[in-house]
Amino acid sequence: MGKAQQRVSRLLEIIIALESGGEWRSADLAQRFGVSRTRIFSDIRALRQAGVPIQRTANGYRIDASFFLASLKLTPREVLSLLLPMEFFGQGDGEHHTHRAALGKLIASMPKALQQGA
């Protein structure tokens, strides 16, 4: 794996670690990923610049819980209706209803400020 791929992988793993609860100190993150604290500071800066709301507290770093959507209870057909173009998923009225239901659940799970633009 090249350096760029390693960094992307580490950035994603940092997001997973920070969103899993608790707070992480930079030294703990550095040890977990086998890099320096300076590299962790750089990674956190890059994630913040990308819009990830990483917060620094007295005990370490964490991600604001509002950054993630609530768990949705989508049926398998609803998931497919969101992932596949309608022409691949199906043409019937029932399929359009499934698609609208899935979109409704997705929009309802979004923060109120984003719902208005959806």
VENURWO-V109197 format. One record per residue. N is the residue number from 0. OMEGA is omega as a letter, one per 40 degrees, with the letter a starting at -180 (999 if undefined). NEAR is the number of other ideal C-beta (glycine too) atoms within 8 Angstrom. Layout:
n=N omega=OMEGA near=NEAR
n=N omega=OMEGA near=NEAR
This chain:
n=0 omega=a near=4
n=1 omega=a near=5
n=2 omega=a near=5
n=3 omega=i near=6
n=4 omega=i near=8
n=5 omega=a near=9
n=6 omega=i near=9
n=7 omega=i near=8
n=8 omega=a near=9
n=9 omega=i near=11
n=10 omega=i near=11
n=11 omega=i near=8
n=12 omega=i near=9
n=13 omega=i near=14
n=14 omega=i near=11
n=15 omega=a near=8
n=16 omega=a near=10
n=17 omega=a near=11
n=18 omega=a near=10
n=19 omega=i near=6
n=20 omega=a near=3
n=21 omega=a near=5
n=22 omega=a near=8
n=23 omega=i near=11
n=24 omega=a near=9
n=25 omega=i near=12
n=26 omega=i near=7
n=27 omega=i near=9
n=28 omega=a near=13
n=29 omega=i near=13
n=30 omega=a near=7
n=31 omega=a near=7
n=32 omega=i near=11
n=33 omega=i near=5
n=34 omega=i near=7
n=35 omega=i near=6
n=36 omega=i near=8
n=37 omega=i near=6
n=38 omega=i near=10
n=39 omega=i near=14
n=40 omega=i near=9
n=41 omega=i near=8
n=42 omega=i near=12
n=43 omega=i near=12
n=44 omega=i near=8
n=45 omega=i near=9
n=46 omega=i near=12
n=47 omega=i near=10
n=48 omega=i near=6
n=49 omega=i near=6
n=50 omega=i near=5
n=51 omega=a near=9
n=52 omega=i near=9
n=53 omega=a near=11
n=54 omega=i near=8
n=55 omega=i near=5
n=56 omega=i near=8
n=57 omega=a near=2
n=58 omega=a near=5
n=59 omega=a near=10
n=60 omega=i near=14
n=61 omega=i near=11
n=62 omega=i near=13
n=63 omega=a near=7
n=64 omega=a near=6
n=65 omega=i near=6
n=66 omega=a near=8
n=67 omega=i near=7
n=68 omega=i near=7
n=69 omega=i near=5
n=70 omega=i near=4
n=71 omega=i near=8
n=72 omega=i near=4
n=73 omega=i near=9
n=74 omega=i near=6
n=75 omega=i near=6
n=76 omega=i near=7
n=77 omega=i near=13
n=78 omega=i near=10
n=79 omega=a near=9
n=80 omega=i near=13
n=81 omega=a near=11
n=82 omega=a near=5
n=83 omega=i near=8
n=84 omega=a near=5
n=85 omega=a near=11
n=86 omega=i near=5
n=87 omega=a near=5
n=88 omega=i near=10
n=89 omega=a near=6
n=90 omega=a near=5
n=91 omega=i near=6
n=92 omega=i near=5
n=93 omega=i near=7
n=94 omega=i near=12
n=95 omega=i near=9
n=96 omega=i near=8
n=97 omega=a near=12
n=98 omega=i near=13
n=99 omega=i near=8
n=100 omega=i near=9
n=101 omega=i near=13
n=102 omega=i near=9
n=103 omega=i near=8
n=104 omega=a near=12
n=105 omega=a near=11
n=106 omega=a near=9
n=107 omega=a near=7
n=108 omega=a near=8
n=109 omega=i near=10
n=110 omega=a near=6
n=111 omega=a near=6
n=112 omega=i near=6
n=113 omega=a near=8
n=114 omega=a near=10
n=115 omega=a near=6
n=116 omega=a near=5
n=117 omega=999 near=6
